Amino acid sequence: MHDNNSRKSTLLALAITCLSTPAIAGEGTVAFVGGRIIDGTGSAPVDNGVIISTDGRIVAVGPAASTPIPEGARQINVGGKTLIPGLINTHGHVGGVLGLESGHYNRGNVLRQLELYARYGITTVNSLGDDEFEGFEIRNEQNPVYINHSRLMVAGPVLAPATTAEAVRAVNGVADQSANFIKIRVDDNLGRSAKMAPEIYQTISDEAEKRGLPLAVHIYNLEDAKATLAAGADFIAHSVRDTAVDAEFIDGLKAADVCYSPTLTRELSTFVYESEPAFFSDPFFLKDVDPAVVATLREPERQQRMRDNPGAQHYKNIALPNAMSNLKLLSDAGVKIAMGTDSGPAARFQGYFEHLEMSMMVDAGMSPMQVLYSATGGAAECLGLNYLGTLEAGKWADIVVLDADPLADINNTKSVNQVWIAGNLVPTP
């Protein structure tokens, strides 16, 4: 099993960007005044609160009565609104899809998608696979002071070597590019493809540990989840979907301090277009969706094919119910849950699916506060990003201003009024 502290140290060294020295107090200072603050730590909200940032870094947070505003600060009145940290998607994909077509990986498409995520309040995306040169380039050039699109982490290709020798070369090839993660799949796609052999993923895990990179694993079955965890997996990138999780798996996750990303919307996307989804009439969805994509997904012949598809029906009737019940079991047992969606492939709508995921997590039995933590402070902890995820002094000012309180109804995360990344207001079209 990989050493957790070492893993997080490596993530910090390779992460999105390093912190800068804060400016002199009062210079470039912004004060958000009068809002309700949910700080991402799991602590109780602060009403009539103040957040003060200088050059994109938070310098003070607290009640208005005890948090003085520096003279000359720009004040933003957020009275009646709720402030949460920027949301973090621990499992997404960036850059490859345009409309419903793959094969469009290029710099413009990566940036377009990062801007899209940001408008929905998703301020950091951990892209777990199929990342190409342009994604690494954008990750490397992100400026922590001036960034106004979603922060990006990258894993490079999803590794699928055929031999142990190829496994060693593949890991080192990705590591030499300073990827944030190594990503593999241990899944036979409901019997339609060969599954990675244990000696291959063990070699990948061992080599990743040598290079100081965390290993994220796509799994489906409980037994594969246990086996890859035992082999040194650092991040379980999907739900266990074949059966109920057991005490051995729960204890293994907790002992190794490994996070679990449920990606419930991944399962949803496999069958939901067999008819018209309710979210097709949600203004929050429609504000940034391509109408041509929606029109295609409404085609009766396409919907019928999905209704007739055995795999889609399996994910609907078996995989998703198991994923939902297992999320509740793991959360109740104290396993670290990291909000992730697998958004990015065709019809897994970036930005919107993260809010849908959080709603489904509440439907599975988590509380709104637990879900918000899994998408903010908890997600940052799982990715080793100790400068993001919470509204605390010293963190970057990634702030989402909501018109309604998500603790009253998790669907209120969709009431996005403003998004700030490192103190920069995210532009809207």
C-alpha positions in Angstrom: 0.0 0.0 0.0 1.3 3.4 -0.9 2.3 5.7 2.0 -0.5 8.2 2.3 1.7 11.1 3.5 4.2 10.5 0.7 1.3 10.3 -1.8 -0.1 13.6 -0.7 3.3 15.3 -0.7 3.9 14.2 -4.2 0.4 15.4 -5.2 1.3 18.8 -3.8 4.6 18.9 -5.7 2.9 18.0 -8.9 -0.4 19.8 -8.3 -2.1 22.4 -10.3 0.2 25.2 -9.2 2.1 26.4 -6.2 1.1 29.2 -3.8 2.4 32.7 -4.1 3.4 35.1 -1.4 0.4 37.1 -0.3 0.5 40.9 -1.1 0.6 43.6 1.5 -2.7 43.8 3.4 -5.1 46.2 1.8 -3.7 45.9 -1.8 -6.0 44.0 -4.1 -8.3 43.2 -1.2 -11.9 42.1 -1.6 -14.5 41.6 1.2 -17.6 39.5 0.7 -20.0 40.9 3.3 -23.2 39.7 4.9 -23.6 36.2 3.5 -24.1 32.8 5.1 -20.7 31.0 5.0 -20.5 27.2 4.7 -16.7 26.8 4.9 -16.2 23.3 3.5 -14.7 21.9 6.7 -18.0 20.4 7.9 -18.4 23.0 10.6 -21.7 24.8 11.3 -22.4 27.7 8.9 -21.6 31.3 9.9 -24.5 33.7 9.4 -23.8 37.4 8.5 -20.2 36.4 7.7 -17.3 38.1 6.1 -14.6 36.6 3.8 -11.6 38.8 3.0 -9.2 38.0 0.3 -6.0 39.7 -0.9 -4.7 39.0 -4.4 -6.8 35.9 -4.6 -5.9 34.4 -1.2 -8.2 34.3 1.8 -6.8 36.3 4.7 -9.8 36.3 7.1 -13.1 34.6 7.6 -15.6 35.1 10.4 -18.7 36.8 11.7 -19.2 40.4 10.6 -19.1 41.5 14.3 -15.6 40.2 14.8 -14.0 40.4 11.3 -12.9 44.0 10.5 -12.8 45.0 6.9 -9.5 46.7 5.9 -9.8 50.3 4.8 -10.0 50.6 1.1 -11.1 47.1 0.5 -13.6 46.5 -2.3 -16.8 45.3 -0.7 -19.3 42.9 -2.3 -22.6 42.7 -0.6 -23.8 39.1 -0.5 -26.5 39.6 2.0 -29.2 36.9 1.8 -26.9 34.6 -0.2 -24.9 31.5 0.8 -21.1 31.2 0.1 -19.5 27.8 -0.4 -16.0 26.8 -1.5 -15.5 26.1 -5.2 -16.7 22.6 -5.9 -14.1 19.9 -6.8 -14.8 17.0 -9.2 -12.3 14.3 -8.2 -13.1 12.2 -11.3 -13.9 13.9 -14.6 -12.5 13.9 -18.2 -11.5 17.0 -20.1 -10.9 17.8 -23.7 -11.9 14.9 -25.9 -15.6 15.3 -26.7 -17.5 17.9 -28.8 -21.2 17.5 -28.8 -21.7 13.8 -28.9 -18.5 13.0 -30.7 -15.1 12.0 -29.3 -11.8 12.6 -31.0 -11.8 16.4 -30.6 -8.9 16.7 -28.1 -7.2 20.1 -28.7 -6.3 23.2 -26.7 -9.4 25.1 -27.5 -11.7 22.3 -26.5 -9.8 21.7 -23.2 -10.1 25.4 -22.3 -13.8 25.6 -23.4 -14.6 22.7 -21.1 -12.7 24.2 -18.2 -14.6 27.4 -18.7 -17.9 25.5 -18.8 -17.1 23.6 -15.5 -16.2 27.0 -13.9 -19.5 28.6 -14.8 -21.3 25.8 -13.0 -19.2 26.4 -9.9 -16.8 23.4 -10.4 -13.5 25.2 -9.9 -11.2 22.2 -9.9 -11.3 19.0 -12.1 -9.2 15.9 -11.7 -9.1 14.6 -15.2 -8.6 10.8 -14.8 -7.5 9.6 -18.2 -7.2 10.3 -21.9 -5.3 13.6 -21.3 -3.1 14.6 -24.1 -0.2 17.1 -24.6 -2.5 20.2 -24.6 -4.0 19.2 -21.2 -0.6 18.9 -19.6 0.4 22.2 -21.2 -2.6 24.0 -19.8 -2.1 22.3 -16.4 1.5 23.5 -16.3 0.8 27.1 -17.3 -2.1 27.8 -14.9 -1.4 31.0 -13.1 -2.8 30.9 -9.5 -3.2 34.6 -9.3 -5.0 35.2 -12.7 -6.8 32.0 -13.3 -10.5 32.3 -14.1 -11.4 28.8 -15.5 -11.5 25.6 -13.6 -8.2 24.3 -12.3 -7.0 21.1 -14.0 -5.2 18.0 -12.9 -4.2 15.3 -15.4 -3.4 11.6 -15.5 -2.4 11.1 -19.2 -3.6 7.9 -20.9 -5.5 5.2 -19.1 -2.8 2.5 -19.0 -3.5 -0.9 -20.5 -0.2 -2.7 -20.9 -0.1 -6.3 -22.0 3.0 -7.3 -20.1 4.8 -6.4 -16.9 7.7 -4.9 -18.9 5.2 -2.7 -20.8 3.6 -1.7 -17.5 6.9 -0.4 -16.2 7.5 1.6 -19.4 4.0 3.0 -19.4 4.1 4.2 -15.8 7.5 5.9 -16.3 6.3 7.5 -19.5 3.4 9.1 -17.7 5.5 9.9 -14.6 8.1 11.7 -16.8 5.4 14.1 -17.8 4.7 14.9 -14.1 1.1 13.6 -14.2 -1.0 14.0 -11.1 -2.3 10.4 -11.2 -1.8 7.1 -12.8 -5.1 5.6 -14.0 -6.0 2.0 -14.8 -9.2 0.0 -15.5 -9.8 -3.4 -13.9 -13.1 -4.3 -15.4 -14.4 -6.6 -18.1 -17.3 -4.4 -19.2 -20.0 -6.9 -18.2 -18.0 -9.7 -19.9 -17.4 -7.9 -23.1 -13.6 -7.5 -22.8 -10.6 -8.9 -21.1 -9.8 -7.8 -17.6 -6.3 -6.6 -16.6 -4.4 -9.4 -15.0 -3.3 -9.0 -11.3 0.4 -9.2 -12.1 0.0 -6.3 -14.5 -1.8 -4.0 -12.0 0.5 -5.0 -9.2 3.5 -4.0 -11.4 1.8 -0.7 -12.2 1.1 -0.1 -8.6 4.7 -0.9 -7.5 6.2 1.3 -10.3 3.8 4.2 -9.5 4.9 4.0 -5.8 8.5 4.2 -6.9 7.8 7.3 -8.9 5.7 8.8 -6.1 2.4 8.9 -8.1 -1.0 7.9 -6.7 -2.9 5.2 -8.5 -6.5 5.6 -9.4 -8.4 2.5 -10.3 -11.6 2.0 -12.3 -13.4 -1.0 -10.8 -16.9 -2.6 -11.0 -16.8 -5.7 -8.8 -16.2 -5.9 -5.1 -13.5 -8.5 -5.5 -11.6 -6.4 -7.9 -11.9 -3.4 -5.6 -10.5 -5.5 -2.7 -7.7 -6.9 -4.9 -6.6 -3.6 -6.3 -6.8 -2.0 -2.8 -4.5 -4.7 -1.5 -2.2 -4.2 -4.5 -1.7 -0.5 -3.5 -4.6 1.5 -5.1 -4.7 5.0 -3.8 -8.1 6.1 -5.1 -11.2 4.0 -5.9 -12.6 5.9 -8.9 -16.1 4.3 -9.2 -18.7 2.6 -7.0 -18.7 -1.1 -6.3 -21.7 -2.1 -8.4 -22.1 -5.9 -8.4 -23.0 -6.6 -4.7 -23.0 -5.1 -1.2 -19.6 -4.0 0.2 -18.4 -5.9 3.2 -16.5 -5.2 6.4 -13.2 -6.4 4.8 -13.4 -3.7 2.1 -14.6 -1.0 4.5 -11.8 -1.8 6.9 -9.3 -1.9 4.1 -10.3 1.6 2.8 -10.1 3.1 6.3 -6.8 1.5 7.2 -5.2 2.7 4.0 -6.9 6.1 4.1 -8.1 5.6 0.6 -11.0 7.7 -0.9 -13.9 6.4 -2.8 -15.6 8.3 -5.6 -19.2 7.0 -6.3 -19.8 8.5 -9.8 -23.5 7.7 -9.6 -24.2 9.9 -12.7 -22.0 7.6 -14.7 -24.5 4.8 -14.2 -27.4 7.2 -14.8 -26.0 8.3 -18.1 -26.0 4.7 -19.5 -29.8 4.5 -19.5 -31.4 7.9 -18.7 -31.8 8.8 -22.3 -34.2 5.9 -22.9 -36.8 8.6 -22.4 -36.7 12.3 -21.8 -34.8 13.1 -18.5 -36.4 15.5 -16.2 -33.3 17.7 -16.3 -34.0 18.5 -20.0 -36.4 21.1 -18.7 -34.1 22.5 -15.9 -33.0 26.0 -16.8 -29.7 25.4 -15.0 -29.0 22.6 -17.4 -30.3 24.4 -20.5 -28.2 27.6 -19.9 -25.1 26.0 -21.3 -26.2 23.0 -23.3 -26.0 22.7 -27.1 -29.6 22.4 -28.2 -28.5 20.1 -31.1 -27.2 17.6 -28.5 -30.5 17.6 -26.7 -32.4 17.2 -30.0 -30.3 14.1 -30.8 -30.9 12.6 -27.4 -34.6 13.0 -27.9 -34.7 11.0 -31.1 -37.2 8.1 -30.6 -35.0 5.6 -32.4 -32.0 6.4 -30.2 -34.2 6.1 -27.1 -35.5 2.8 -28.2 -32.0 1.4 -28.7 -31.2 2.3 -25.2 -34.4 0.6 -23.9 -33.4 -2.5 -25.9 -29.7 -2.5 -24.7 -29.0 -5.2 -22.1 -26.0 -3.3 -20.8 -28.0 -0.1 -20.2 -30.7 -2.1 -18.4 -28.2 -3.9 -16.3 -26.7 -0.6 -15.2 -30.2 0.8 -14.5 -31.6 -2.2 -12.6 -28.5 -3.6 -10.9 -25.5 -1.4 -11.0 -27.0 1.9 -9.9 -29.1 0.5 -7.1 -26.0 -1.3 -5.7 -24.0 1.9 -6.1 -26.5 3.9 -4.2 -26.8 1.5 -1.3 -23.1 1.0 -1.1 -22.5 4.7 -0.9 -24.7 4.8 2.2 -23.0 1.9 3.8 -19.5 3.4 3.2 -20.4 6.8 4.3 -22.1 5.6 7.5 -18.9 3.5 8.2 -16.7 6.6 8.0 -15.0 5.9 4.6 -13.8 9.1 2.9 -16.1 9.9 0.0 -14.9 12.1 -2.8 -17.5 13.6 -5.1 -16.8 12.5 -8.7 -18.9 12.1 -11.8 -16.9 10.7 -14.7 -18.3 13.6 -16.6 -16.8 14.5 -19.9 -17.7 11.6 -22.2 -20.6 12.1 -24.5 -23.9 13.0 -22.8 -22.2 13.2 -19.4 -22.7 16.9 -19.1 -19.8 18.7 -17.5 -20.8 21.1 -14.8 -24.4 20.1 -14.6 -23.7 16.5 -13.7 -21.7 17.5 -10.7 -24.8 19.1 -9.2 -26.9 16.1 -10.3 -24.4 13.8 -8.6 -24.7 15.7 -5.3 -28.5 15.4 -5.5 -28.2 11.7 -6.1 -25.8 11.3 -3.2 -28.4 12.8 -0.9 -31.0 10.5 -2.4 -28.6 7.6 -1.5 -28.7 8.7 2.2 -26.0 11.2 2.8 -26.8 14.5 4.4 -26.4 17.7 2.4 -23.5 18.7 4.7 -21.8 15.4 4.1 -22.2 15.8 0.4 -20.9 19.4 0.4 -17.9 18.3 2.4 -17.2 15.5 -0.2 -17.2 18.1 -2.9 -15.1 20.7 -1.1 -12.8 20.1 1.9 -13.0 16.4 1.7 -12.3 16.3 -2.1 -9.3 18.6 -1.6 -8.0 16.3 1.1 -8.4 13.2 -1.1 -6.5 14.9 -3.9 -3.8 16.3 -1.6 -4.6 19.9 -2.3 -4.2 21.6 1.0 -4.5 25.1 -0.5 -8.0 24.5 -1.9 -11.4 23.2 -0.8 -12.3 25.4 2.2 -13.0 29.0 3.0 -10.2 29.5 5.5 -7.3 31.9 5.8 -4.4 30.9 3.6 -6.5 29.1 1.0 -7.1 30.4 -2.5 -10.4 32.3 -2.8 -12.3 29.8 -4.8 -15.9 30.9 -3.9 -19.3 30.1 -5.2 -22.1 32.5 -4.3 -25.5 30.8 -4.2 -28.9 32.4 -4.1 -30.3 29.7 -1.8 -29.0 27.5 1.0 -27.8 24.0 0.0 -28.2 22.7 3.5 -31.9 23.3 3.3 -32.0 21.5 -0.1 -28.9 20.1 -1.9 -30.5 21.2 -5.2 -29.9 24.8 -4.1 -26.3 24.3 -5.3 -27.8 25.0 -8.7 -28.7 28.6 -7.6 -25.3 29.8 -8.7 -25.1 33.6 -8.7 -21.3 34.2 -9.0 -18.2 32.0 -9.2 -14.8 33.3 -8.1 -11.5 31.5 -8.7 -8.4 32.8 -6.9 -10.4 36.0 -6.3 -11.2 36.4 -10.0 -14.9 36.5 -11.1 -15.6 33.8 -13.7 -17.1 35.5 -16.8 -20.5 34.5 -18.1 -21.3 34.4 -21.9 
